[in-house]
């Protein structure tokens, strides 16, 4: 079977890496891909947002199954466009992708179906939001309603910080159209983790838990990023809490999409906060996480294509995925300045040697080929992943391999999985 993967990040490299292991896969195409995916399959020079050309390519090449990576593509209706042409595709249609692309839509869904989440209010008027901030209790969280590359969330410790966040989002439009509406919610204290579950509209398969490190600097300091590293397991979900995830989140989610007629088939990736008052859902994501996918797929032993097709076909009840009991760690190597301004085009060395280390796989994100060299082409450049007998063993392997890799102004967090 010919496979098309949409996207160009570390998530898409990990998906390509895992799908390549399926005996049923003959060819892998990645649009637009990166230097790492070019080593697994064939990169296609079509952007993830160019839906008409992607559909045309899939028809022309006889693609048997397409996997959509980015949230923007799902929100734009790429799944609807593929399905309209009779093409098999993994991911929720546009109507269901609203659970990620609109925080207001997601909040209303959670409240309607009893899924625990933070108390919140939505605003379409900057003036009204500013007025409300004057009497609010702090800290609180200001979120752009739409998709903002993981950067549309501000934890405001004071009224001044909240008003500034509202002004930047709604008046300056630093997040574009995504910030014209904001959601302001209570600040939750606790421990974050994330889960992934394949959902076929009627049932689900829960993946192992994972934990992302969103802040740019050690000690969870600095700006929010798309993710600076992940671990699995998260060390936060006890068997009792995992059971609550099923009953309070996933069971209610599936019942909710049925009741509302939401045609959700794909990956649900809720961010969770474990608080003194129990589980709370921070947000819904409707696709594989990045860089969570890099650790989860290192641990998955089952054929990924079988699971994705079962999701589309509504037969997840017939599957029983197997998982590596070892721990996994992924450390992101980023360009200097990320998540702010950063340079591109720095040559990367040491990739081959790093990938030869025991239990290590290096996933490319912001890279491209430049002649015989591989150079940086984004903020998050590489994800160095490793398996180990425990998290400390996996950390040691990942960081040792990361030290072998060099490029100008390389930056990374030194505390991924340290807590």
C-alpha positions as CSV (number, residue, x, y, z in Angstrom):
1,X,0.0,0.0,0.0
2,X,1.1,3.5,-0.8
3,X,1.0,5.9,2.2
4,X,0.9,9.7,2.2
5,X,1.7,11.6,5.4
6,X,0.8,15.3,5.6
7,X,3.2,17.6,7.5
8,X,6.9,18.4,8.0
9,X,7.7,18.1,11.7
10,X,9.1,15.6,14.1
11,X,5.7,14.0,14.5
12,X,5.5,13.3,10.8
13,X,9.0,11.8,10.8
14,X,8.0,9.5,13.6
15,X,4.8,8.5,11.8
16,X,6.8,7.7,8.7
17,X,9.4,5.8,10.7
18,X,6.8,3.6,12.3
19,X,4.6,3.1,9.3
20,X,7.7,2.0,7.3
21,X,7.9,-1.0,9.6
22,X,4.5,-2.3,8.4
23,X,4.9,-5.2,5.9
24,X,1.9,-3.9,4.0
25,X,3.5,-0.6,3.2
26,X,5.2,-0.4,-0.2
27,X,5.8,3.4,-0.6
28,X,5.8,6.4,1.8
29,X,5.3,9.9,0.6
30,X,5.5,12.9,2.9
31,X,4.2,16.4,2.0
32,X,6.2,18.5,2.3
33,X,8.5,16.5,4.7
34,X,12.0,17.3,6.0
35,X,15.5,15.9,5.6
36,X,14.7,13.0,7.9
37,X,11.5,11.9,6.1
38,X,13.5,12.0,2.8
39,X,15.6,9.1,4.2
40,X,12.5,7.0,4.7
41,X,10.4,7.8,1.7
42,X,9.9,10.5,-0.9
43,X,9.2,14.1,0.0
44,X,6.6,15.8,-2.1
45,X,6.9,19.6,-2.6
46,X,3.3,20.4,-1.6
47,X,2.5,22.4,1.5
48,X,0.3,20.9,4.2
49,X,-2.2,23.7,3.6
50,X,-2.5,23.1,-0.2
51,X,-5.5,20.8,0.0
52,X,-6.5,20.7,-3.7
53,X,-3.0,19.7,-4.8
54,X,-2.7,17.1,-2.1
55,X,-6.0,15.6,-3.2
56,X,-4.9,15.6,-6.8
57,X,-1.5,14.0,-5.8
58,X,-3.2,11.2,-3.8
59,X,-5.5,10.4,-6.7
60,X,-2.8,10.5,-9.3
61,X,-0.4,8.3,-7.3
62,X,-3.0,5.8,-6.2
63,X,-2.4,6.5,-2.5
64,X,-4.1,3.9,-0.4
65,X,-4.1,5.7,2.9
66,X,-3.3,9.2,4.0
67,X,-2.4,10.3,7.6
68,X,-2.8,14.0,8.5
69,X,-0.4,15.5,11.0
70,X,-1.0,19.2,11.5
71,X,-3.9,20.8,13.3
72,X,-4.2,23.6,10.8
73,X,-4.9,21.1,7.9
74,X,-7.6,19.4,9.9
75,X,-9.2,22.7,10.8
76,X,-9.2,23.7,7.1
77,X,-11.2,20.6,6.2
78,X,-8.5,18.4,4.5
79,X,-10.2,15.2,5.7
80,X,-13.6,16.3,4.2
81,X,-11.8,17.0,0.9
82,X,-10.2,13.6,0.7
83,X,-13.4,11.8,1.7
84,X,-15.4,13.6,-0.9
85,X,-13.1,12.0,-3.5
86,X,-13.4,8.6,-2.0
87,X,-9.9,8.6,-0.6
88,X,-9.1,6.8,2.7
89,X,-7.7,9.3,5.2
90,X,-6.9,9.3,9.0
91,X,-8.2,12.3,11.0
92,X,-11.4,14.0,12.1
93,X,-13.4,16.1,9.6
94,X,-13.6,19.8,10.0
95,X,-16.8,19.7,12.1
96,X,-15.0,17.5,14.7
97,X,-11.7,19.3,14.5
98,X,-13.4,22.3,16.0
99,X,-12.8,20.6,19.3
100,X,-9.2,21.8,18.9
101,X,-9.5,24.7,16.6
102,X,-12.0,26.5,18.9
103,X,-11.4,26.6,22.6
104,X,-14.9,28.0,23.0
105,X,-16.5,25.0,21.1
106,X,-14.4,22.6,23.2
107,X,-15.3,24.3,26.5
108,X,-19.0,24.2,25.7
109,X,-18.7,20.5,24.7
110,X,-16.9,19.6,28.0
111,X,-19.5,21.5,30.1
112,X,-22.4,19.9,28.3
113,X,-21.1,16.4,28.8
114,X,-19.7,16.6,32.3
115,X,-16.0,16.4,31.4
116,X,-14.1,18.1,34.2
117,X,-12.3,21.4,33.2
118,X,-11.4,24.8,34.5
119,X,-14.1,27.5,35.0
120,X,-13.9,30.0,32.1
121,X,-15.5,32.9,30.3
122,X,-15.2,33.8,26.6
123,X,-14.9,37.3,25.2
124,X,-15.3,38.7,21.7
125,X,-14.8,42.3,22.9
126,X,-11.4,43.5,24.0
127,X,-13.0,46.2,26.1
128,X,-15.3,43.8,27.9
129,X,-12.4,41.4,28.6
130,X,-10.2,44.3,29.9
131,X,-13.0,45.4,32.2
132,X,-13.5,41.8,33.5
133,X,-9.8,41.5,34.2
134,X,-10.1,44.5,36.7
135,X,-12.1,42.4,39.1
136,X,-10.8,38.9,38.4
137,X,-8.9,36.7,40.9
138,X,-5.3,36.0,40.0
139,X,-3.4,34.2,38.6
140,X,-5.6,33.3,35.6
141,X,-5.0,32.0,32.1
142,X,-5.7,34.0,28.8
143,X,-6.1,31.8,25.7
144,X,-6.5,32.7,22.1
145,X,-9.7,30.9,21.0
146,X,-8.1,29.5,17.8
147,X,-4.9,27.7,16.7
148,X,-1.7,29.5,17.6
149,X,1.0,27.0,17.2
150,X,0.9,26.2,20.9
151,X,1.9,29.8,21.8
152,X,-1.6,31.4,22.4
153,X,-1.7,30.7,26.1
154,X,-0.6,33.3,28.7
155,X,-0.5,32.7,32.5
156,X,-1.2,36.1,33.9
157,X,0.0,36.6,37.5
158,X,-1.4,40.1,37.7
159,X,-4.2,42.3,36.2
160,X,-1.6,44.2,34.2
161,X,-0.3,41.0,32.6
162,X,-3.9,39.8,31.8
163,X,-4.7,43.1,30.2
164,X,-1.5,43.0,28.2
165,X,-2.3,39.5,27.0
166,X,-5.8,40.5,26.0
167,X,-4.5,43.5,24.1
168,X,-1.8,41.6,22.3
169,X,-4.3,38.9,21.3
170,X,-7.4,40.9,20.4
171,X,-6.1,44.3,19.4
172,X,-2.6,43.7,18.0
173,X,-3.7,40.3,16.6
174,X,-0.3,38.7,17.3
175,X,-2.0,35.3,16.7
176,X,-3.9,36.5,13.7
177,X,-7.6,35.6,13.4
178,X,-7.1,32.9,16.1
179,X,-6.9,35.7,18.8
180,X,-9.9,37.8,17.9
181,X,-11.8,35.8,20.5
182,X,-10.3,34.9,23.9
183,X,-11.1,32.4,26.6
184,X,-10.1,33.5,30.2
185,X,-10.1,30.7,32.7
186,X,-9.1,29.9,36.3
187,X,-5.5,29.0,36.9
188,X,-5.2,25.3,37.9
189,X,-2.4,24.1,40.1
190,X,-1.1,20.5,39.9
191,X,0.9,18.3,37.6
192,X,0.4,18.2,33.9
193,X,0.4,15.1,31.7
194,X,-1.2,14.1,28.4
195,X,-3.0,11.1,27.0
196,X,-3.6,9.8,23.5
197,X,-6.6,7.7,22.5
198,X,-7.6,6.5,19.1
199,X,-11.4,6.9,18.7
200,X,-13.5,5.3,16.0
201,X,-16.7,7.1,16.8
202,X,-18.0,4.2,19.1
203,X,-15.0,2.9,21.1
204,X,-11.4,3.9,21.8
205,X,-7.9,2.5,22.5
206,X,-6.0,4.3,25.2
207,X,-2.2,4.8,24.6
208,X,0.3,5.1,27.5
209,X,0.5,8.5,29.2
210,X,3.2,11.0,28.4
211,X,4.4,14.4,29.6
212,X,5.5,17.3,27.5
213,X,7.8,20.1,28.7
214,X,6.3,23.3,27.2
215,X,8.5,26.1,28.6
216,X,11.6,27.0,26.7
217,X,14.0,27.0,29.7
218,X,15.0,24.6,32.5
219,X,12.8,24.6,35.6
220,X,9.7,25.3,33.5
221,X,10.8,28.9,33.0
222,X,10.7,31.1,29.9
223,X,8.1,31.3,27.1
224,X,5.7,28.6,26.0
225,X,6.9,26.6,23.0
226,X,5.5,23.8,20.9
227,X,7.3,21.4,23.2
228,X,10.9,21.0,24.3
229,X,10.8,17.3,25.2
230,X,8.7,14.5,26.3
231,X,8.7,11.4,28.5
232,X,6.6,8.3,28.7
233,X,5.4,7.1,31.1
234,X,4.6,10.5,32.7
235,X,5.1,9.4,36.3
236,X,1.8,11.2,37.2
237,X,-1.0,8.7,36.3
238,X,-1.5,6.0,38.9
239,X,-3.7,3.0,37.9
240,X,-6.6,4.7,39.8
241,X,-6.1,8.0,37.9
242,X,-5.8,6.1,34.6
243,X,-9.2,4.5,35.4
244,X,-10.6,8.0,36.0
245,X,-9.3,9.2,32.6
246,X,-11.4,6.5,31.0
247,X,-14.6,7.1,33.0
248,X,-14.5,10.9,33.4
249,X,-12.9,11.9,30.1
250,X,-13.0,9.2,27.4
251,X,-16.3,7.5,28.1
252,X,-18.0,10.9,28.4
253,X,-16.2,12.1,25.2
254,X,-17.5,9.2,23.2
255,X,-21.0,9.6,24.6
256,X,-20.8,13.3,23.9
257,X,-19.9,13.0,20.2
258,X,-22.6,10.4,19.7
259,X,-25.2,12.7,21.4
260,X,-24.1,15.7,19.4
261,X,-23.7,13.9,16.1
262,X,-20.0,14.9,15.9
263,X,-18.3,12.5,13.3
264,X,-15.1,12.0,15.2
265,X,-12.7,9.3,14.0
266,X,-9.1,9.9,14.7
267,X,-6.7,10.7,17.6
268,X,-7.9,12.5,20.6
269,X,-5.1,14.1,22.6
270,X,-6.3,15.8,25.8
271,X,-4.0,17.8,27.9
272,X,-4.6,17.0,31.6
273,X,-3.9,18.7,34.9
274,X,-3.9,16.5,38.0
275,X,-5.2,18.8,40.7
276,X,-6.1,18.5,44.4
277,X,-9.7,18.4,43.2
278,X,-9.1,15.6,40.7
279,X,-8.6,15.4,36.9
280,X,-9.2,18.5,34.8
281,X,-9.0,18.7,31.0
282,X,-6.9,21.7,29.9
283,X,-7.7,21.4,26.2
284,X,-8.5,18.9,23.4
285,X,-6.2,18.2,20.5
286,X,-7.5,16.2,17.6
287,X,-4.3,14.7,16.2
288,X,-1.0,13.1,17.3
289,X,1.0,15.4,19.6
290,X,4.4,16.7,18.8
291,X,6.8,15.7,20.4
292,X,4.6,13.2,22.3
293,X,4.4,11.0,19.2
294,X,8.1,10.6,19.2
295,X,8.1,8.7,22.6
296,X,4.8,6.9,22.1
297,X,5.7,5.4,18.8
298,X,9.1,4.3,20.1
299,X,7.1,2.2,22.7
300,X,4.4,0.9,20.3
301,X,5.1,-2.7,19.1
302,X,1.9,-3.2,17.1
303,X,1.7,-2.3,13.4
304,X,0.6,1.3,13.4
305,X,-1.2,1.0,10.0
306,X,-3.5,-1.7,11.4
307,X,-4.5,0.7,14.3
308,X,-5.1,3.7,12.0
309,X,-7.2,1.7,9.6
310,X,-9.2,0.2,12.4
311,X,-9.9,3.7,13.6
312,X,-11.2,4.7,10.1
313,X,-13.2,1.4,9.7
314,X,-14.7,1.5,13.2
315,X,-13.2,-1.8,14.3
316,X,-10.9,-0.7,17.2
317,X,-12.7,-3.1,19.5
318,X,-11.0,-5.9,17.6
319,X,-7.5,-4.5,18.3
320,X,-5.2,-5.0,21.3
321,X,-1.9,-3.0,20.9
322,X,1.3,-4.2,22.5
323,X,3.7,-1.7,24.2
324,X,7.3,-1.8,25.1
325,X,7.6,-1.7,28.9
326,X,10.7,0.4,28.7
327,X,10.6,4.1,29.3
328,X,11.1,6.6,26.5
329,X,12.6,10.2,26.5
330,X,12.7,12.7,23.7
331,X,14.9,15.8,24.0
332,X,14.3,18.6,21.5
333,X,17.4,20.4,20.0
334,X,16.2,23.8,19.0
335,X,17.6,26.9,17.2
336,X,19.0,29.7,19.3
337,X,16.3,32.3,20.0
338,X,13.3,29.8,19.7
339,X,10.4,30.4,20.4
340,X,11.3,33.9,19.3
341,X,13.3,34.9,16.2
342,X,15.9,32.4,15.1
343,X,18.3,31.9,12.1
344,X,18.0,29.1,9.6
345,X,20.6,27.4,7.4
346,X,23.2,26.2,10.0
347,X,24.8,22.9,9.0
348,X,24.1,20.0,11.3
349,X,26.8,17.5,12.1
350,X,27.0,14.3,14.1
351,X,23.6,12.9,13.0
352,X,24.8,9.6,11.7
353,X,26.9,8.9,14.8
354,X,24.1,9.9,17.2
355,X,21.7,7.6,15.4
356,X,24.1,4.7,15.9
357,X,23.9,4.9,19.7
358,X,22.1,2.1,21.4
359,X,18.3,2.5,21.7
360,X,18.5,6.0,20.0
361,X,16.4,7.3,17.1
362,X,16.8,10.9,16.0
363,X,13.7,12.4,14.5
364,X,14.0,15.5,12.2
365,X,11.7,18.5,12.6
366,X,13.1,21.8,11.3
367,X,15.6,20.4,8.8
368,X,16.2,20.4,5.1
369,X,18.8,19.1,2.6
370,X,21.2,21.6,1.2
371,X,23.3,19.8,-1.3
372,X,25.1,17.0,0.6
373,X,24.5,18.8,3.9
374,X,21.6,18.8,6.3
375,X,20.8,22.3,7.7
376,X,18.4,23.8,10.2
377,X,15.1,25.0,8.8
378,X,12.9,25.7,11.9
379,X,12.7,26.5,15.6
380,X,12.6,22.9,16.8
381,X,15.2,21.2,14.8
382,X,15.6,17.6,16.0
383,X,14.1,15.2,18.6
384,X,16.6,12.9,20.1
385,X,14.7,9.9,21.4
386,X,15.9,7.0,23.5
387,X,14.5,3.9,25.2
388,X,15.8,2.8,28.6
389,X,15.1,0.4,31.5
390,X,13.8,3.4,33.4
391,X,13.4,7.1,32.7
392,X,16.9,7.9,34.1
393,X,18.5,5.4,31.8
394,X,16.5,6.7,28.8
395,X,17.5,10.3,29.7
396,X,21.1,9.4,29.9
397,X,21.1,7.8,26.4
398,X,19.1,10.7,24.8
399,X,21.3,13.4,26.3
400,X,24.5,11.5,25.4
401,X,23.3,11.2,21.8
402,X,22.3,14.9,21.7
403,X,25.8,16.0,22.7
404,X,27.1,14.3,19.6
405,X,25.0,16.5,17.3
406,X,26.2,20.0,16.6
407,X,24.9,23.1,14.9
408,X,25.4,26.8,15.4
409,X,23.4,28.2,18.4
410,X,22.0,24.8,19.4
411,X,19.8,25.1,22.5
412,X,18.0,22.5,24.6
413,X,16.6,21.9,28.1
414,X,18.8,19.9,30.4
415,X,16.0,18.8,32.7
416,X,13.6,16.8,30.5
417,X,12.3,14.0,32.7
418,X,14.4,15.0,35.6
419,X,11.6,15.4,38.1
